[in-house]
Amino acid sequence: MLNIVKPDEEYKCPIDVGNGNYADPVTCKRFYQCVDGYPYLNRSPAPVTDTPQDLAVKCNPAECDLPYCYCSKDGTLIPGGLDPDDTPQMIILTFDGAVNLNNFEHYRKVFNGKRKNPNGCPIKGTFFISHEYSNYQQVQTLASEGHEMATETISLQQGLQDKGYEEWVGEMIGMREILRHFANVSTNSVVGMRAPFLKPGRNTQYKVIEDFGYIYDSSVTVPPQSHPVWPYTLDYKIPHECKSGTCPTKAFPGVWELPLNAHYVESYEGGHCPYLDQCVLHNHDPTDVLEWLQEDFARHYEQNKAPYMMAFHTNWPDVWFVTATQALQWITDPKPLKSLAKFDAWDCKNNVNAAPKPCNISNKCALAFKRPPSNITDTRYMETCTECPNQYPWLGDAEGTGVPGRDNYIYSSDKEPQITN
């Protein structure tokens, strides 16, 4: 089990060394996994003395049918009972965080329209957007080109996994409202989310997902194992170890989890990581990195073809680059390889993009921003094709009106989530 370090046993990650696993200098019996400077304590699970109530039960395939439910005993079985040779190898390119001048041109180079799937359609990615420092003209550009927009959170605050329902609603639904208001992204198209630092919010986060009409989460990591795990619904207990220690324990029928299988090679050179840019490969030349990736990819491709998620901070006729939602469209309605050329869900001719084309010249907004609980007013710059708000949008004020606590999100099962003022 992976636990966050307690204050009384504080451990400092090595500086300028990179992500990875490190031994505690105090005792060799304790190890830490450092991710972006944050230490997580690796320790064996403590024995359970009391039986928790209302827990999800183990998978029962006889009572779990596609398209609304999917599970298998260990999570490694292919949906629809297809043979691996008749199953497409899906690659899901995902990107977390703000979109701005630091990365936008890199995205344009990756998605240049020249890289195409076997059906001739350009490859697409999924962007889990966080708010601070995002350029919403650029977000709108990506959405208008057919990429999937999903939510991370507004503030990327640490410790959110232990916060309550209202905090998760403000972070998730507020982020979705910001995408709607400042990047013209259709609310109906934003159906996925990812928790900050891949620390799921226990049952609370998934209750918000269920209440506010999200289809999937992609925050749960899978430790290194010989066969990767396929996406599954949360009708039952998750079929693998919970590395973060904050996974859901109750059932959330129909909510999908797109897990992040660990990236690694058999020798564990470079360590193991959910994000590809967290594996320690900075001493490798391009050829070494390519060989590392090919071995990691082969574990999926040569076994059960579970989706290969290339998460970041060759011409194979059965390999498809798809968004997270496109992957779920196949999983809920599995089709053999020979019919994929006419699979409507992956046909770009039928796509309705999540946002209209952006403006040519955006509004460049210099906005007052006071990060709670600080009393110091700073300036944040934001670009958008809509009018500049009164102040920098933040939790409780997704439209930047300047009225603290203005937002009040209400979910109704027979209509879209609404925001009242």
Long-range contacts (C-beta under 8 A, 24 or more apart in sequence): 1-42, 1-43, 1-44, 1-45, 1-241, 1-242, 1-243, 1-245, 2-33, 2-40, 2-41, 2-42, 2-243, 2-244, 2-245, 3-40, 3-41, 3-43, 3-245, 4-40, 4-41, 4-199, 4-245, 5-32, 5-39, 5-40, 5-41, 9-41, 11-39, 11-41, 12-39, 13-37, 13-38, 13-39, 18-280, 18-282, 19-271, 19-273, 19-278, 19-279, 19-280, 20-271, 20-280, 21-271, 35-197, 35-278, 36-197, 36-278, 36-313, 38-158, 38-197, 52-249, 54-250, 55-237, 55-249, 55-250, 56-234, 56-235, 56-236, 56-237, 56-238, 56-248, 56-249, 56-250, 56-251, 57-236, 57-237, 57-251, 58-236, 58-237, 59-236, 59-237, 59-239, 60-236, 64-233, 64-235, 64-236, 66-331, 66-332, 66-333, 66-334, 67-332, 67-333, 68-233, 68-253, 68-254, 68-332, 69-233, 69-235, 69-253, 69-254, 70-230, 70-231, 70-232, 70-233, 70-331, 70-332, 71-232, 71-233, 71-235, 71-236, 71-239, 72-230, 72-232, 72-239, 73-239, 74-227, 74-229, 74-239, 74-240, 75-222, 75-229, 75-230, 75-232, 75-238, 75-239, 75-240, 75-259, 76-227, 76-228, 76-229, 76-230, 76-304, 76-306, 77-230, 77-304, 78-230, 78-304, 78-305, 78-334, 79-230, 79-331, 79-332, 79-334, 80-334, 82-334, 82-336, 84-303, 84-304, 84-305, 86-336, 86-337, 86-338, 87-305, 87-318, 87-334, 87-336, 87-337, 88-305, 88-318, 88-319, 88-320, 88-330, 88-337, 88-340, 89-300, 89-301, 89-305, 89-308, 89-316, 89-318, 89-319, 89-320, 90-305, 90-307, 90-308, 90-320, 90-321, 90-322, 90-326, 90-327, 90-330, 91-307, 91-308, 91-309, 91-310, 91-319, 91-320, 91-321, 91-322, 92-126, 92-258, 92-307, 92-308, 92-309, 92-310, 92-321, 92-322, 92-323, 92-324, 92-327, 93-123, 93-124, 93-125, 93-126, 93-310, 93-312, 93-321, 94-125, 94-126, 94-127, 94-128, 94-194, 94-218, 94-309, 94-310, 94-311, 94-312, 94-324, 95-125, 95-126, 95-127, 95-128, 95-311, 95-312, 96-128, 96-130, 96-152, 96-194, 96-275, 96-311, 96-312, 96-313, 97-128, 97-129, 97-130, 97-152, 97-156, 97-313, 98-129, 98-130, 98-131, 98-132, 98-133, 98-134, 98-135, 99-127, 99-129, 99-134, 99-135, 99-138, 99-139, 99-142, 100-133, 100-134, 100-135, 100-138, 101-135, 101-138, 104-135, 104-138, 104-141, 107-142, 111-145, 111-147, 115-321, 117-320, 117-321, 117-322, 117-346, 118-317, 118-318, 118-319, 118-320, 118-340, 118-341, 119-340, 119-341, 119-343, 119-346, 119-347, 119-348, 120-348, 121-346, 121-347, 121-348, 122-146, 122-348, 123-321, 124-148, 124-321, 124-322, 124-323, 124-326, 125-321, 125-323, 126-150, 126-192, 126-323, 126-324, 126-325, 128-152, 128-192, 128-193, 128-194, 128-218, 129-175, 129-179, 130-154, 130-156, 130-175, 130-196, 131-155, 131-175, 131-178, 131-393, 131-394, 132-156, 132-380, 133-380, 134-382, 135-362, 135-382, 135-383, 136-178, 136-179, 136-182, 136-183, 136-362, 136-382, 136-383, 136-384, 136-385, 136-386, 137-183, 137-358, 137-359, 137-362, 137-383, 137-384, 137-385, 138-358, 138-383, 139-179, 139-183, 139-185, 140-183, 140-184, 140-185, 140-355, 140-356, 140-358, 140-385, 141-357, 141-358, 143-183, 143-184, 143-185, 143-189, 143-353, 143-354, 143-355, 144-353, 144-354, 144-355, 144-356, 144-357, 144-358, 145-353, 146-348, 146-351, 146-353, 147-323, 147-354, 148-189, 148-192, 148-323, 148-324, 148-325, 148-326, 148-354, 149-179, 149-183, 149-185, 149-189, 149-190, 149-354, 149-355, 150-190, 150-191, 150-192, 150-193, 150-194, 150-218, 150-324, 151-175, 151-176, 151-179, 151-190, 151-192, 151-193, 151-194, 152-193, 152-194, 152-195, 152-196, 153-195, 153-196, 154-178, 154-393, 154-394, 154-395, 154-398, 155-394, 155-395, 156-196, 157-196, 158-196, 158-197, 160-195, 160-196, 160-199, 160-201, 161-195, 161-199, 161-200, 161-201, 161-202, 161-205, 161-244, 161-246, 162-201, 162-202, 162-246, 163-201, 163-204, 164-204, 165-204, 165-207, 165-208, 168-201, 168-204, 168-205, 168-208, 169-208, 169-212, 169-409, 170-395, 170-396, 170-407, 170-409, 171-395, 172-205, 172-208, 172-209, 172-212, 172-214, 173-208, 173-212, 173-409, 173-417, 173-419, 174-395, 174-396, 174-398, 174-407, 174-409, 175-398, 177-398, 177-399, 177-407, 177-419, 178-393, 178-398, 178-399, 181-386, 181-393, 181-398, 181-399, 182-382, 182-384, 182-386, 182-389, 182-393, 183-355, 183-384, 183-385, 184-355, 184-356, 184-358, 184-385, 184-386, 185-354, 185-355, 186-354, 186-355, 187-416, 187-417, 188-416, 189-354, 190-354, 191-215, 191-216, 191-325, 192-216, 192-217, 192-218, 192-258, 192-324, 192-325, 193-217, 193-218, 193-219, 194-218, 194-219, 195-219, 198-244, 198-260, 198-274, 199-244, 199-246, 200-244, 200-246, 200-247, 200-248, 201-246, 202-246, 202-247, 202-248, 202-249, 203-248, 203-249, 203-250, 205-248, 206-234, 206-248, 206-250, 206-252, 206-255, 207-252, 209-252, 209-255, 210-252, 210-255, 211-411, 212-409, 212-411, 212-417, 213-411, 213-416, 213-417, 214-255, 215-255, 215-256, 215-325, 215-328, 216-255, 216-256, 216-257, 216-258, 216-324, 216-325, 216-328, 217-255, 217-256, 217-257, 217-258, 218-257, 218-258, 218-259, 218-260, 218-309, 218-324, 219-244, 219-260, 220-244, 220-247, 220-257, 220-259, 220-260, 221-259, 221-260, 221-262, 221-274, 222-259, 222-260, 222-261, 222-262, 223-262, 223-272, 224-262, 224-264, 224-268, 224-272, 225-262, 226-299, 226-303, 227-299, 227-303, 227-304, 227-306, 228-261, 228-299, 228-300, 228-303, 228-304, 228-306, 228-308, 229-259, 229-261, 229-306, 230-304, 230-306, 230-307, 230-331, 231-256, 231-257, 231-258, 231-259, 231-307, 231-327, 231-328, 231-331, 232-256, 232-257, 232-259, 233-257, 256-328, 258-307, 258-309, 258-324, 258-327, 258-328, 260-309, 260-311, 261-300, 261-306, 261-308, 261-309, 263-296, 264-296, 265-292, 265-295, 265-296, 266-295, 274-311, 275-311, 275-312, 275-313, 276-310, 276-311, 276-312, 277-312, 277-313, 278-313, 320-346, 322-346, 358-385, 359-385, 363-387, 363-388, 365-389, 367-391, 367-392, 367-400, 368-392, 369-394
